[in-house]
Amino acid sequence: MENSTPSQSTNDVTIIDESQIKQFQSLYYLIKGKRDTDIKLFTEFKQFSFQDVLELNDKVYKVLELHKLVTDIVNVNVGLENKEIKTFGSWNEFKNTDWNISARTKYITIEWDFNLLFQNQFHNVPQTHTMRVRIGNSLKPSEMIQVVFQGGDEYELEEAQAQMSCKIDFINAQICNQLKTVVSEWYESLPKNSEDHKVIKFILKHEVKIQNFIVFSFLTSAIILLNYLFSISVKYDIEILPKDVNQKMFFFITLSIGIFYVFYKSGQLLSNRMMDKQINKLKRNPMFEFTKGDKNRFAEVKTENEKLIKGLFLTILIGLSINGLSALIGLIIELIVKK
């Protein structure tokens, strides 16, 4: 008697339930390390203090505590303007550092690397997530050009130009959205950079109008001078002027074009100098308030801006006084012709 066993039909399809698929995905992501990425860029000028960064870390961990945190590592890099980079392998090491140093802060990068277990998981395989927040535009214009010619992705250039960026590599979209919301709300609550400089804010907003005002002031000065010259040419018999009325008018129109051109170019020269030497050199407060050097820079910026604003008001005063100077020149010419 032969023992027979039922053979499985070759047409049977193995069915994998959703929990097995999720477990496979987690194991695959854990081994291969390939995750989705979400990048958010922040372009507003904000002020960042040491306490603000500590607050961000607290907010991040409040989100992580809503889930089962298996492992977590925080790395912090602080770039200083003296070409020094401080690297911290743990948050406590960064938190307990003495920042009473003379160097100024250039940029800060914080990276949270953590593994989480979620309540709705059908398996006990932790999911790896990474969030990287970079504060500060650390690239110079020459370095940005280098990024372009190296053929990097478009988002890399935009990320380099942003004032702050938040990059999240994630498996679970829920935790990604939660962290992105926390970072965004934290950023929006920060004070704006240089918001106390009301005069500077007004100047930067109306810089083109100020330029045009200077040029317009020089043109009105030309009109004032030409009015005096025309009045003198009508009242007095001047030998160098043509006797014929039409010829005299043609001579005066030709002279007017030359005077308008000289005054217009002079106004442009003064307004461009004002832009290059004064308005364009107005500085914002440092975006960081970490080190002793950062805090000292606040006082330096205030002194430099006050000096530039005084020079700017002097330039505007010169632009206005040119009208009185034109009238004075016209009076002097009339007195000379009378004699």
Order of alpha helices (4+ residues) and beta strands (2+ residues): alpha-beta-beta-alpha-beta-beta-alpha-beta-beta-alpha-alpha-beta-alpha-alpha-alpha-alpha-beta-alpha
